[in-house]
Amino acid sequence: MSKKHFVPMRYQSGKDAIDVFLWHCWPSYDFIFGLPSKSSRYYKSEAAFFQYRDTRARKIKCGFYVDKRELDILVKGFVMLSAAAFRESRRRSAKIANKEKP
């Protein structure tokens, strides 16, 4: 990543600021993805930030910083989950389609 990255938004998480790259909101929860900002104590040691919030209860369910190695493992795991979920949904759709035929 270049030194000058586009920051659409800055979010204050506790004492530390996060440069938000994706904030995806649903009616009952949201996901926040970002990088520690230069003013954050995690700026030099961590590569990324993730937070999952329950907006109905106004509580943070999960929030953590990860270094580059941990980030790579998380990405790999989510790619594997996505592929498995896609295969499973195709299997389920095929079963449903076969059952509906007379």
N, C-alpha and C positions, 0 to 999 in steps of 0.2 A: 504494500500500500504506500502511496506517496505521502510525503510529509504534510501536504496540504490536501486534506480530504473534506468533501462537502458534508457539512453538519446541518441537517434540516432542523434539529432541535436539541436543546440541552435540558437534561432532566436531573434534578437533585435527588439522589438516593442516599438518605441519611446525611452524612457529612461530605460525601463525595459526589462530584458532578459526573454525569454520563453524557457522551455525545451519542444521541439516539440516531440509528440508521433505519430502524423499522419499529413502529409501534402499531400493532394490529389489535383493534378493539372489536369485541363482540359485546352483546348486551349484558352478559354476566361476568365476563373476564377479559383480560387483555395480556398480550405478550409484548415485552419490550426487549429489543436487541440493540446493543451499542458497544462503544469503546470507552474505557476510562478517559476522561478529559485530562488535559495537561495539569490541571489544578488538583487532580485526584491523587491520593496516596498510593493508589494501585497502578498509576500510569506506567511506571517502569517495569513492574513485575508481572502484570497480567495483560492478556491480549484482547479479551472480550468480556462482555457483561450480558446476562440474561435475567429477566424477571417475569414471573407469572403472578398476576394479581387477580383476586376475586373482587370485582367491582361492586357486587351487591353487598358483601360484608365489609367492604373497604379494608381488606387485609391482603398483605403480601403472602402468597402461598409458598413461593419459592423464588429465591434470588441468589445469584452467585457470579463470581468472576472466574475466568478460566485462563490458563496460559496457552501458548500456541499448541503444544502437544495435546493437551486436554481438548482444545477446540477441534483439532483434527479428528480425534477419537469420537467426539460428539457428532460431528458432521458425518463421519463414516457410519456410525450407528443409525442416525436418522435416515440416511440414504438406504441402508439395508431395510429398515422398518418400512419405508415408503414403497420399496420394491415388493416386499412381502405382502403388504396391505393391498397393493395393486393386483398382484397375482390372486390373492384370496378373494377380492371383490369380483374378479372375472370368473373365478370358480363358482362363487355363489350365484352370480347372474346366470351362468350356464345351467346350473341346477334348477333355478327358478324357471328358466325358459323351457327346459325339458319337461318339467312337471306340468306346465300350462298347456302343452300340446295334447290334443285329444287322442 
